[in-house]
Amino acid sequence: MHLLKLSLFRTILLLISGCTLAIACSPEIEPELPPQVLIVGGHDHHDFDRWFNEADSTTIAETGAFVTYTDDPDAILPQLLHLDILYLSNNQPLPDPELHTAIHNFVREGNGLLLVHAATWYIWEDEWPEYYRDFIGGGTRSHPPLGEFEVYLVDEDHPLAEGVPSRFTIVDELYRFERDEDATQMHVIAKGIEEETGEEYPVVWTTSYGDGKIINITLGHDGDAHEHEAYKTLLKNSIEWLK
């Protein structure tokens, strides 16, 4: 009887020790942090604060991301180290070569870059040609007057297209994108059709640079776009794909 109790005691002790060891040796599970997104707006021809700040910040926050906004180009560089996704929508000058290099490094190292509407226009062609070569694949110099046109999905199976209608109409500026054949490769997700001419232009496409992914969206002039369900879905899908 004494030997039986001793054996039972040793068994219980071993079980307790094993549980304690397992708990002590298991690695701590750190909670996943939400992706950090910085939207950059500012300059003319658009209400950046209302649409790219207030509207798009609200839409993106629905993905669980932490979103901040600035219209100060000098505020971008100090924040890059803490970002997962940089969202450029601005058409104001970005003349700082150090910022150009930092954004290239940011993307090359595996972070996400989202370029929307005015940020796909040929604004910085002279002082920053690498931006168009490495991130966009070309640029835009013209568009027909603001009006309604049709958009259709080219790649319905891409994650960016999830929940987006295969065809939809939108009131916006249809950018007449000009492809640079010597620039980065493009994967087109959606195209827009110019009503008067029937010409088609990419409105959503992806590129890559180093280990980073880039999304280009030419839609987004004003509230007709930013409040459109297809645009909002594209924006949320972009954050999910880039994070």
BELZIJO-V842724 format. One record per residue. N is the residue number from 1. RES is the residue in one small letter. SS is DSSP state (H for helix, E for strand, - for the rest). PSI is psi in whole degrees, -180 to 180 (none if undefined). D_FIRST is the distance of its C-alpha to the first C-alpha in Angstrom with 2 decimals. Layout:
# BELZIJO-V842724
{{N/RES/SS/PSI/D_FIRST} {N/RES/SS/PSI/D_FIRST}}
This chain:
# BELZIJO-V842724
{{1/m/-/-43/0.00} {2/h/H/-43/3.76} {3/l/H/-36/5.43} {4/l/H/-44/5.05} {5/k/H/-40/6.35} {6/l/H/-42/8.66} {7/s/H/-42/9.91} {8/l/H/-40/10.65} {9/f/H/-44/12.39} {10/r/H/-39/14.40} {11/t/H/-45/15.46} {12/i/H/-41/16.71} {13/l/H/-42/18.45} {14/l/H/-41/20.15} {15/l/H/-44/21.36} {16/i/H/-43/22.76} {17/s/H/-40/24.40} {18/g/H/-44/25.88} {19/c/H/-44/27.36} {20/t/H/-42/28.76} {21/l/H/-40/30.26} {22/a/H/-41/31.79} {23/i/H/-42/33.42} {24/a/H/-34/34.66} {25/c/H/-16/36.08} {26/s/-/137/37.75} {27/p/-/149/41.51} {28/e/-/135/43.10} {29/i/-/112/45.07} {30/e/-/136/48.49} {31/p/-/143/50.40} {32/e/-/127/53.48} {33/l/-/146/56.63} {34/p/-/148/59.60} {35/p/-/140/62.52} {36/q/E/121/65.13} {37/v/E/131/68.64} {38/l/E/121/71.95} {39/i/E/130/75.05} {40/v/E/121/78.35} {41/g/-/-169/81.51} {42/g/-/148/84.91} {43/h/-/-137/88.66} {44/d/-/177/91.14} {45/h/-/-3/91.83} {46/h/-/153/88.41} {47/d/-/82/86.60} {48/f/H/-41/83.65} {49/d/H/-41/82.02} {50/r/H/-45/82.08} {51/w/H/-48/81.08} {52/f/H/-27/79.27} {53/n/H/-72/77.59} {54/e/H/-52/76.97} {55/a/H/-52/76.87} {56/d/H/-34/75.12} {57/s/H/-41/72.61} {58/t/H/-44/71.60} {59/t/H/-47/71.34} {60/i/H/-36/69.31} {61/a/H/-24/66.94} {62/e/-/-17/65.90} {63/t/-/-7/64.11} {64/g/-/0/61.90} {65/a/-/155/63.89} {66/f/E/119/64.93} {67/v/E/135/68.74} {68/t/E/164/71.34} {69/y/E/146/75.11} {70/t/E/150/77.90} {71/d/-/19/81.61} {72/d/-/108/81.82} {73/p/-/-30/81.86} {74/d/H/-13/80.91} {75/a/H/-10/77.58} {76/i/H/-53/76.38} {77/l/H/-47/75.75} {78/p/H/-21/73.40} {79/q/H/-13/71.20} {80/l/H/-36/70.82} {81/l/H/-23/67.79} {82/h/H/3/65.81} {83/l/-/155/67.05} {84/d/-/-34/65.77} {85/i/E/129/68.95} {86/l/E/124/72.52} {87/y/E/109/74.81} {88/l/E/128/78.53} {89/s/-/-5/81.10} {90/n/-/156/83.69} {91/n/-/21/87.25} {92/q/-/161/87.97} {93/p/-/142/88.54} {94/l/-/76/85.62} {95/p/-/-8/87.62} {96/d/-/112/84.98} {97/p/H/-31/84.34} {98/e/H/-38/81.09} {99/l/H/-41/79.83} {100/h/H/-49/80.92} {101/t/H/-42/78.94} {102/a/H/-39/75.88} {103/i/H/-40/75.87} {104/h/H/-45/76.22} {105/n/H/-39/73.26} {106/f/H/-46/71.27} {107/v/H/-44/71.74} {108/r/H/-34/71.44} {109/e/-/1/67.97} {110/g/-/8/66.67} {111/n/-/169/67.54} {112/g/E/147/69.42} {113/l/E/125/73.11} {114/l/E/120/74.66} {115/l/E/118/78.47} {116/v/E/135/80.13} {117/h/H/-108/83.77} {118/a/H/-26/85.95} {119/a/H/-8/83.60} {120/t/H/1/84.62} {121/w/E/154/88.33} {122/y/-/81/90.33} {123/i/-/-45/90.25} {124/w/-/29/89.12} {125/e/-/-38/90.70} {126/d/-/-45/92.77} {127/e/-/-14/90.30} {128/w/-/61/87.10} {129/p/H/-27/87.88} {130/e/H/-27/84.44} {131/y/H/-46/82.99} {132/y/H/-36/84.84} {133/r/H/-45/84.35} {134/d/H/-31/80.59} {135/f/H/-34/79.32} {136/i/H/-46/81.75} {137/g/-/10/83.72} {138/g/E/-148/87.05} {139/g/E/-176/88.27} {140/t/E/141/90.57} {141/r/E/-8/94.08} {142/s/E/163/95.19} {143/h/E/153/94.24} {144/p/-/170/96.21} {145/p/-/152/96.63} {146/l/-/128/93.60} {147/g/E/-178/93.19} {148/e/E/138/91.15} {149/f/E/167/90.01} {150/e/E/142/87.49} {151/v/E/139/84.35} {152/y/E/150/82.48} {153/l/E/132/79.28} {154/v/-/-39/79.75} {155/d/-/92/76.04} {156/e/-/-15/74.23} {157/d/-/-8/70.94} {158/h/-/145/70.63} {159/p/H/-30/68.05} {160/l/H/-23/70.97} {161/a/H/-4/72.44} {162/e/-/123/69.43} {163/g/-/0/70.62} {164/v/-/132/74.22} {165/p/-/146/76.87} {166/s/-/-28/78.42} {167/r/E/138/81.82} {168/f/E/159/82.73} {169/t/E/152/85.75} {170/i/E/146/85.79} {171/v/E/114/88.48} {172/d/E/-175/88.30} {173/e/-/122/90.08} {174/l/-/104/89.78} {175/y/E/129/89.71} {176/r/E/79/91.82} {177/f/E/138/89.38} {178/e/E/116/90.94} {179/r/E/135/88.79} {180/d/-/108/89.00} {181/e/-/-18/88.44} {182/d/-/-1/87.62} {183/a/-/-175/84.82} {184/t/-/156/81.15} {185/q/-/144/80.17} {186/m/-/143/79.80} {187/h/E/107/77.66} {188/v/E/130/79.48} {189/i/E/-38/77.49} {190/a/E/151/80.36} {191/k/E/153/84.15} {192/g/E/150/86.79} {193/i/E/121/90.14} {194/e/-/123/93.31} {195/e/-/-44/95.10} {196/e/-/-35/98.68} {197/t/-/-21/98.32} {198/g/-/2/95.26} {199/e/-/145/94.00} {200/e/E/140/90.24} {201/y/E/142/88.34} {202/p/E/137/84.64} {203/v/E/-18/83.10} {204/v/E/126/79.43} {205/w/E/164/78.28} {206/t/E/154/75.70} {207/t/E/180/76.09} {208/s/E/156/73.86} {209/y/E/118/74.24} {210/g/-/-129/71.82} {211/d/-/1/68.31} {212/g/E/158/69.58} {213/k/E/146/70.68} {214/i/E/139/73.83} {215/i/E/133/75.00} {216/n/E/128/78.66} {217/i/E/117/79.81} {218/t/-/-10/83.52} {219/l/-/160/83.21} {220/g/-/28/83.08} {221/h/-/-49/86.52} {222/d/-/-158/85.94} {223/g/H/-29/84.19} {224/d/H/-31/85.18} {225/a/H/-50/82.83} {226/h/H/-23/80.09} {227/e/-/2/79.67} {228/h/-/133/79.80} {229/e/H/-36/76.48} {230/a/H/-42/76.89} {231/y/H/-46/77.44} {232/k/H/-38/74.44} {233/t/H/-42/72.24} {234/l/H/-41/73.58} {235/l/H/-46/72.83} {236/k/H/-41/69.22} {237/n/H/-35/68.70} {238/s/H/-44/70.18} {239/i/H/-43/67.64} {240/e/H/-39/64.74} {241/w/H/-32/66.20} {242/l/H/-24/66.98} {243/k/-/none/63.82}}
